[in-house]
Every structure is written in structure tokens, then in C-alpha cells.
Amino acid sequence: MLGYDPTIDPYYAPAQYAFTRQPLNYHLYTLPRPEALAHRYFISDDVREELTRRVETTRTVAPPGLNLPEDLQGYHSLMPLEPVNTGDTRRQFGNWYSTVYRAVNSKDGAPYALRRIEGFRLMQQSAFAAIEAWSRIHHPNIVSVREAFTTRAFSDSSLVVVHDYHPNARTLYDAHLRSVPPEFVGGRLQGPQIPQAGDIPERTMWSYIIQIANAIRAVHDAGLAVRIVDVTKVIITGKNSPVRLSLSTERTMVRLSSCGIVDVLMHEARADVAYLQQEDLAMFGKLIFQLGCGKMHALTNLPKAMEAMSHFYSADLQKVALLLVGKPEPRKNIGQVFDMIGNRLLAEMDEMQNAADRLEGELMSELENGRLVRLLCKFGFINERPEFAREPRWSETGDRYIIKLFRDYVFHQVDEHGNPVVNLTHVLTCLNKLDAGTDERIMLVSRDEQSCLVVSYKDIKTCIDSAFRCVVLISSRSMGWSHYATVSCRDGDGVGQRTSLRK
């Protein structure tokens, strides 16, 4: 019998059939939750969904047929992050083409972004000195540089520079300057979306300017030059605000990417650092005009670009852009930009601090989940255990029977018609009272309604602790531990105690 070949099966033939991948239902396991308790026990849906999307993106695998190397200097599971073998000008690095991959480091198991420069032959090993200098720069608005190496794993001589990986990041070009073709939305065809001047709110523009200027300042203070401040290399990696209120109040986090690569590529063409830093300022000003005018070639006609900017942005923003694109001067530096920003820098700092407070609040909402999970784990270890301590009905007698009835009281309630009651408020309330061990009494009824017990949460907590200690003790014995005191695992009085364990 011949082996199964998926390539001849029409359901697995990617060249002939394309299937739309259904997105995950990120709200699946939290839909029934009560809104009154949403901010007490769960992070907001926006934050959880964003983090889930990042994890999902990190776990994607490359489609078959790309012939990617299985191992690349200690990196494996390569996944291209942009189209491969295309003539897109956004892939160009001067006279070279580049491709970005996501790969996993074999040493730490973490994903990284690998930018490969195709067809580059390294002539001097000293060119990697710039990478070592860049690896010492750690800044929130700069994608950190890790290492660089050359390889022939792609059947050519390639340079690979490793950076930190930020899932679902977008370039400023993709976010604001790329035209969107017509598409069907809700059954209706929407026309193409062409970027226009003033599409970006001024508050967002100032946020971009402040963050990019802050990154350039850190690079210049380190005695280096960015050398590539471009809309296709500045990426948006997340939001400062975990909840998007409106477009005018949205705060985004931007970072300079692809740093250090030009230093290696242009190592032989040595240039004065002061001159290169002046070029950084000019490229920064060009970027501002591109975003403000909604055009990649906005500076081909500076008066027209200024006129377009004047209709949508303040005079202060225009002055900053003009300063940056002006003629190089010995006294012109990135510090002058901060002098012109003024109070807007303080507003950005306030928003970042508010974002930190909001994220801390999101973490606080998850703080209590751990103890509830520990309670549920104890239930799982005790309830319905088929046999324990040579007693087949251990989980159905004594303290364990009370725990079983309480489990039914919490999770298996029904209404007057016999339908299941799914009420997360009831579950959380019962578990919190159990964890606190309150004196409140509840009535536990068996499934056959032949037994009825009135017990307090304190009594139930004692039963659970006693039964769980019994399970832990026997488990410890099996691992070679001994004990000083004897624990009764069969009676239901809950008197068994464990004082200590030793080898």
C-alpha cells in the first residue's frame, strides 16, 4: 500500500485551494462572567485579547515550500514576517534587499527578529564592532540589538542581525501611509482608503515626535547615529493606554528598528559621526512631513507640504519639522527639539504614568485569581478519586462526602425546570467565603435528596484541608518521605494532623 501523500489530496493542496482561517474566539471562556465582578477578578477584554493575539502570532509556523534552513547559528523555526522574493522598495537597504524572520533561540527558547541582508559579503570583521556598541543601548523606544553574524544557509552570502521580537508590530508606513484597496465589510464594498493630509491627530503626532526624539537623543548621547529614521523602519509595538477610548486619545508606543545594520553595511565608507547625526535630524524631519501630509514624497515640494501641514497642525509642530529639515548647523542638535516641545513633553509623561497606573490596576484584578485556582485544584485532587489508601469509596465517605456535596452546591445547581444554572457570581462568592472560612451556614443536599446537611464554610474548609493533607502525606511517603505524626485518612472527624516531614 502506497504511503499517503497530502499533496494529491484536494483538501490539502495549497496551490489549488485557499481556506479562510477562522479567528479564535478570544471571549469564549469569559462571556458568562458578571460585569459587576469584571474588574475585581479579570483583566479587561481589550488587554487580554491583545496579549492573546500576540501569543498566537508568536506560535505561528511558516507555510511549506519556503525551503528555510532548519538551523541558523543557533536559531530555529524560522518564520518570514514579510513577503519573500518581492521587489518592494520597502525591503531595500541601500543597494541590498532584506527579509525579516522570526526565529527561536536554542539557548533561551525566546523568539527574536532576524533581519537578513541578502547578497552581502563581509570584508572586515571589525564591522561588527558597531553591533557590540548597539547591544549596550537599552531604551524603551529602540528595538534592542542582540548580535550579528554572516551565513551561507540561504545559498548566498548573507548578513543576519538579531533584534528583539515584538509580536503584531506595524510600521508607520503600514499604519498611516499604505493605501488600502477596496474590500467587503459587512456585505458592502467599501472604496479604497487613500492616506490624506491630517489623517493623524495632532496629539498622536506629538506622541510620535516625542518618542522618536527621545530615542535619537539616547543614540546620540552614546556617540552613535541612527542612520535610518524611516517610516518603514519605525514600528508601532503597542498602546500606552490599555483601553482605546477614541482615535484622538489613543496613545501608541513606537520604536526605532533595524538599528546597527547600516553601520555594518557602510563600514568601509567611514563618515564623521557629527555629520551622520545631522542626517538623523533631517530624516526625522522628513518623517514628520510624510506623516503629516500622508505622502511618501512630501518633501519634493516643500512650500506645498507646509501649506498642507498648516491646515491641520499647529505652528509649533511646523516649526519643529522645519528645524529638522533645515540646513545642517554645528549648533543644531536633538536637544533643540526638546526645547521647542515644551509642555507637550510633560503631557506625554503624564499619559505614560497614567498608563502605568492602569496596567497596575489590570494586574491587581488578577491578583486574587491564584488563591481561587488553588482551591479548585484541591477539589480536583479530592473529588471523585477512584481509590485511595486502599479504600475504594474514600472520596464518598466522611469529610470527602461533605466536599462532594459542596462541589455540587457550587457548580451543579439547577433551576426549577431542571436546567443547569451557570452563574459565575455564585461560584466566586462561594469560593471566596470558603477561602475566608466564614461562619455562614449553608444547606447541602445529596443528588438523591435523601441526605441533608447544614454546615458552615469554616467546617467545609476544615474538611478540605484535612483531606488534602492526607493526599499530600501519602504522596510524600511514596517519594521516600517519613513523618513524625500519624494521620488518619479514613475517618471523617478531620482530626488527622501532619506535623512535619523528613527524608
C-alpha positions in Angstrom: 0.0 0.0 0.0 1.4 3.3 -1.0 2.0 5.9 1.7 -0.4 8.8 2.0 0.7 11.9 0.0 -1.1 15.0 1.2 -0.1 16.9 -1.9 -2.6 15.0 -4.1 -5.5 15.5 -1.7 -7.6 18.5 -2.8 -8.2 19.4 0.8 -4.5 19.8 1.4 -3.4 21.3 -1.9 -2.5 24.9 -1.1 -1.8 25.7 -4.7 -5.4 25.0 -5.8 -7.5 25.8 -2.7 -7.3 28.6 -0.2 -9.3 28.4 3.0 -10.1 31.4 5.2 -8.6 30.8 8.7 -11.2 31.4 11.3 -10.1 33.7 14.2 -10.0 32.4 17.7 -12.9 33.4 19.9 -11.0 35.3 22.5 -14.1 35.9 24.6 -15.1 32.2 24.7 -14.3 31.4 28.3 -15.2 34.8 29.9 -18.5 35.5 28.2 -20.7 34.3 31.2 -18.9 36.4 33.7 -20.8 39.1 35.6 -19.8 42.6 34.7 -20.0 43.7 38.3 -17.0 41.4 39.1 -15.2 42.0 35.8 -12.7 44.5 37.3 -12.2 42.5 40.5 -11.1 39.2 39.2 -10.3 39.6 35.5 -8.3 41.9 33.3 -10.2 43.9 30.7 -11.1 42.2 27.5 -9.1 44.6 25.4 -5.8 43.8 27.2 -6.5 40.0 27.4 -7.4 39.9 23.7 -4.3 41.9 22.7 -2.0 39.6 24.7 -3.7 36.5 23.4 -3.2 37.7 19.8 0.5 38.2 20.5 0.9 34.7 21.9 -1.0 33.3 18.9 1.2 35.2 16.5 4.4 34.0 18.2 3.3 30.4 17.8 2.5 30.5 14.1 4.7 28.4 11.8 6.0 29.0 8.3 4.0 27.6 5.3 5.6 24.7 3.5 7.7 25.2 0.4 9.8 28.1 1.5 13.0 26.0 1.9 14.1 27.8 5.0 17.1 26.5 6.9 16.3 24.3 9.9 19.1 25.8 12.0 20.7 29.2 11.6 23.6 29.8 14.0 21.5 28.5 17.0 18.2 29.8 15.8 15.4 27.5 14.5 11.8 27.6 13.4 12.2 30.5 11.0 9.0 32.3 10.0 9.1 35.2 7.5 7.4 38.3 8.8 7.1 40.0 5.4 6.6 38.9 1.8 9.6 37.0 0.4 11.1 37.4 -3.1 9.2 40.6 -3.9 10.6 43.8 -5.5 9.0 46.0 -2.9 11.1 49.1 -2.3 10.4 48.8 1.5 12.7 45.8 1.6 15.7 47.8 0.3 18.7 48.7 2.5 20.6 50.9 0.1 21.8 48.5 -2.7 20.7 45.4 -0.8 17.4 43.6 -0.2 16.4 42.4 3.2 13.9 40.0 4.7 12.7 39.8 8.3 12.2 36.4 10.0 11.0 35.4 13.4 13.1 32.6 14.9 13.5 30.9 18.3 16.9 30.9 20.1 18.0 27.4 21.0 19.6 28.6 24.2 16.8 30.5 25.9 13.8 29.4 23.9 12.7 33.0 23.3 11.7 34.4 19.9 13.7 37.0 18.1 13.5 39.1 14.9 16.2 38.3 12.4 16.8 40.7 9.6 18.7 39.1 6.7 20.6 41.3 4.2 20.8 39.3 1.0 23.9 39.0 -1.0 26.2 40.9 1.4 29.8 39.8 1.8 31.6 41.0 4.9 35.1 42.2 4.1 36.3 43.2 7.6 35.4 41.6 10.9 35.8 45.0 12.6 32.4 45.9 11.1 30.8 44.0 13.9 32.2 46.5 16.5 29.1 48.7 15.8 26.8 45.8 16.7 28.6 45.5 20.0 28.1 49.2 20.7 24.4 49.0 19.8 23.9 46.0 22.0 24.7 48.1 25.0 21.9 50.6 24.3 18.7 49.7 26.1 15.9 52.2 25.6 12.1 51.8 25.5 11.8 53.4 22.1 14.6 51.4 20.5 14.3 47.7 19.4 17.3 46.2 21.2 20.1 44.7 19.1 21.4 41.3 20.2 24.0 40.1 17.8 25.0 39.8 14.2 26.6 37.1 12.0 27.2 36.0 8.4 25.8 32.8 7.0 25.5 30.8 3.8 22.5 28.9 4.9 20.3 30.7 2.3 22.6 29.6 -0.6 24.3 33.0 -0.7 26.4 35.2 1.5 24.0 36.9 3.9 24.3 39.2 6.9 21.9 38.5 9.8 21.3 41.0 12.6 19.3 39.8 15.6 16.8 42.1 17.3 14.2 41.7 20.0 10.9 40.5 18.6 7.6 42.4 19.2 4.6 40.4 18.0 2.0 42.1 15.8 4.1 45.2 15.4 3.3 47.5 12.4 5.5 50.1 10.7 4.4 53.7 10.5 4.1 53.2 6.8 1.6 50.3 7.1 -0.4 52.1 9.8 -0.7 55.6 8.1 0.7 55.7 4.6 -0.3 52.5 2.9 -3.3 52.6 0.6 -6.0 50.1 1.5 -7.7 48.5 -1.6 -11.5 48.1 -1.8 -12.8 45.4 0.4 -16.1 43.9 1.5 -17.1 44.9 5.1 -20.4 43.7 6.4 -21.5 42.6 2.9 -20.8 46.1 1.4 -18.0 47.1 -0.8 -16.0 49.9 0.7 -13.9 52.1 -1.5 -10.1 52.3 -1.3 -8.6 54.2 1.6 -6.0 56.6 0.4 -3.9 58.5 3.1 -4.7 62.2 3.3 -3.0 65.1 5.0 -4.2 65.5 8.6 -5.3 61.9 9.0 -3.2 61.6 12.1 -4.5 63.6 15.0 -2.0 66.2 16.3 -1.8 64.6 19.7 -0.7 61.4 18.1 1.8 63.3 16.0 3.3 64.9 19.1 3.5 61.5 20.8 5.4 60.1 17.8 7.7 63.1 17.7 8.5 62.9 21.5 9.2 59.2 21.4 11.3 59.2 18.3 13.2 62.3 19.5 13.8 60.5 22.8 15.3 57.5 21.0 17.5 59.7 18.8 18.8 61.5 21.9 19.8 58.2 23.6 21.7 57.1 20.4 23.5 60.5 20.0 24.4 60.5 23.7 26.0 57.1 23.2 28.2 58.6 20.4 26.3 56.8 17.6 24.0 57.7 14.8 20.7 56.0 13.9 21.3 56.4 10.2 17.8 55.0 9.3 14.9 57.1 10.6 12.3 56.0 8.1 8.6 55.3 8.2 9.3 51.7 7.0 11.7 51.1 9.9 9.8 52.8 12.8 7.4 50.3 14.3 4.3 50.6 16.5 4.6 47.9 19.1 1.6 48.6 21.4 -0.6 51.1 23.1 0.4 53.1 26.2 -3.3 53.1 27.1 -4.7 49.6 27.6 -8.2 50.7 26.6 -8.8 52.6 23.4 -11.2 55.4 24.1 -11.1 57.2 20.8 -8.8 57.9 17.9 -7.9 61.4 19.3 -7.0 60.0 22.7 -5.2 56.8 21.6 -1.5 56.6 22.7 0.8 54.3 20.8 4.3 53.0 21.6 6.8 53.4 18.8 10.4 52.1 18.5 13.2 52.5 16.1 14.0 49.2 14.5 16.8 47.9 12.2 19.4 49.8 14.2 23.1 49.0 13.7 22.6 47.4 10.2 23.7 50.4 8.2 26.8 50.7 10.3 27.8 47.2 9.2 26.8 47.7 5.6 28.6 51.1 5.2 31.6 50.2 7.4 34.1 50.9 4.7 32.6 54.3 3.8 33.7 55.9 7.1 31.9 59.2 7.9 32.1 61.7 10.7 29.6 60.9 13.5 28.6 64.5 13.8 27.7 64.6 10.1 25.7 61.4 10.5 23.8 62.8 13.5 22.8 65.8 11.4 21.5 63.4 8.8 19.4 61.7 11.5 17.7 65.0 12.2 17.0 65.6 8.5 15.5 62.1 8.2 13.4 62.8 11.3 12.0 65.9 9.8 11.2 64.1 6.5 9.3 61.5 8.5 7.2 64.2 10.2 6.3 65.7 6.8 5.4 62.3 5.4 3.1 61.5 8.3 1.6 65.0 8.3 1.0 65.2 4.6 0.1 61.5 4.1 2.6 61.1 1.3 5.9 59.3 1.0 7.3 62.1 -1.3 6.0 65.0 0.7 9.3 66.9 0.5 9.5 67.1 -3.2 7.6 70.4 -2.9 8.4 71.9 0.5 6.1 75.0 0.2 3.1 72.8 -0.8 3.9 70.4 2.1 4.0 73.4 4.5 0.7 74.6 3.2 -0.9 71.2 3.7 0.5 70.9 7.2 -0.8 74.4 8.1 -4.4 73.3 7.6 -4.3 70.6 10.2 -1.4 71.2 12.6 -0.3 73.9 14.9 2.6 76.3 14.3 4.7 74.7 16.9 4.6 71.3 15.2 5.5 73.0 11.8 8.5 74.8 13.5 9.8 71.5 14.7 9.6 69.9 11.3 11.2 72.9 9.6 14.0 73.0 12.1 14.8 69.3 11.4 14.8 69.5 7.6 16.8 72.8 7.6 20.4 73.1 6.6 22.9 71.4 8.9 24.5 73.7 11.5 27.1 72.9 14.1 24.7 74.0 16.9 21.7 72.1 15.6 21.1 69.0 17.8 18.2 66.9 19.1 18.2 68.9 22.3 16.7 71.9 20.4 13.7 69.8 19.6 13.0 69.2 23.3 13.4 72.9 23.9 10.6 73.5 21.4 8.3 70.8 22.6 7.7 72.4 26.0 4.6 71.4 27.9 3.7 68.7 25.4 6.6 66.6 26.8 5.0 66.9 30.3 1.7 65.9 28.9 3.3 62.8 27.3 4.9 61.9 30.6 1.6 62.3 32.4 -0.1 59.9 30.0 2.7 57.3 30.3 2.3 57.5 34.1 -1.4 57.1 33.8 -0.9 54.1 31.5 1.4 52.5 34.1 -1.3 53.1 36.8 -4.0 51.5 34.5 -1.8 48.5 33.8 -1.1 48.1 37.5 -4.8 48.1 38.1 -5.2 45.4 35.5 -2.6 43.3 37.3 -4.4 43.9 40.6 -7.6 42.5 39.1 -5.8 39.2 38.5 -4.2 39.1 42.0 -7.0 37.1 43.6 -7.2 34.5 40.9 -4.3 32.5 42.3 -6.0 31.5 45.5 -9.2 30.6 43.8 -7.2 28.4 41.4 -5.6 26.7 44.4 -9.0 25.9 45.8 -10.2 24.4 42.5 -7.0 22.3 42.4 -7.8 20.9 45.8 -11.2 20.0 44.6 -9.7 18.2 41.7 -7.3 16.2 43.9 -10.0 15.1 46.3 -13.4 14.7 44.5 -14.2 11.6 42.5 -10.8 9.9 43.4 -11.5 6.3 42.4 -9.3 4.7 45.2 -7.2 6.0 47.9 -5.4 4.4 51.0 -6.9 1.0 50.0 -10.4 2.4 50.3 -12.4 2.4 47.0 -15.1 4.7 48.5 -12.7 7.2 50.1 -14.0 10.2 48.2 -17.6 9.2 49.1 -17.3 9.0 52.9 -16.5 11.2 55.9 -15.1 14.6 55.2 -14.9 13.9 51.5 -18.6 13.4 51.2 -19.2 16.9 52.5 -16.7 18.2 50.0 -18.6 16.4 47.2 -21.9 17.9 48.3 -20.3 21.3 48.4 -18.9 20.8 44.9 -22.4 20.1 43.7 -23.7 23.1 45.6 -21.2 25.4 43.8 -21.1 24.0 40.3 -24.1 21.7 39.7 -27.1 23.7 40.7 -30.3 23.6 38.6 -33.4 25.7 38.3 -37.0 24.8 38.9 -37.1 23.2 35.4 -34.0 21.1 36.0 -31.9 23.1 33.7 -28.2 23.8 34.6 -27.5 27.2 36.3 -24.4 28.8 35.0 -23.7 31.7 37.4 -20.1 32.8 37.9 -21.1 35.2 40.6 -22.4 32.4 42.7 -19.2 30.4 42.1 -16.9 33.3 43.0 -18.9 34.2 46.1 -18.8 30.6 47.4 -15.1 30.2 46.8 -14.3 33.5 48.5 -16.3 32.6 51.5 -14.7 29.1 51.6 -11.2 30.6 51.4 -12.0 33.0 54.3 -13.7 30.2 56.3 -16.7 32.3 57.4 -19.3 31.0 59.9 -22.1 31.4 57.4 -24.1 28.1 57.2 -25.5 26.6 54.0 -27.6 23.5 53.3 -26.1 20.7 51.3 -28.4 18.2 49.7 -27.4 15.0 48.1 -28.3 14.2 44.5 -30.9 11.7 45.5 -32.3 14.2 48.1 -32.0 11.6 50.8 -29.3 13.4 52.8 -29.4 17.0 54.0 -26.5 18.6 55.9 -26.3 22.1 57.4 -22.6 23.2 57.7 -20.6 26.4 57.7 -17.9 27.4 55.3 -15.5 27.1 58.2 -16.4 23.4 58.6 -16.1 22.8 54.9 -12.7 24.5 54.8 -11.5 22.2 57.6 -12.7 19.2 55.8 -10.9 20.2 52.6 -7.6 21.0 54.4 -7.8 17.6 56.2 -8.5 15.6 53.1 -5.8 17.4 51.1 -3.2 17.0 53.8 -4.0 13.3 53.7 -3.4 13.1 49.9 -0.2 15.1 50.2 1.1 12.9 53.0 0.6 9.6 51.1 2.2 11.3 48.0 5.1 12.3 50.2 5.5 8.8 51.5 5.7 7.4 48.0 8.6 9.7 47.3 10.6 8.4 50.3 9.5 10.9 53.0 8.7 9.9 56.6 6.7 11.7 59.2 6.6 12.2 63.0 2.8 12.1 63.5 0.2 9.7 62.2 -2.6 11.0 60.1 -6.0 9.2 60.0 -7.1 9.2 56.3 -10.3 7.1 56.7 -12.3 8.6 59.5 -14.5 11.7 58.9 -13.7 13.7 62.1 -11.0 15.7 60.5 -8.6 15.3 63.4 -5.6 14.0 61.4 -2.7 16.4 61.6 0.8 16.3 60.0 3.5 18.0 62.0 6.5 17.6 59.7 8.2 15.6 57.0 11.7 14.4 56.6 13.7 12.1 54.3 
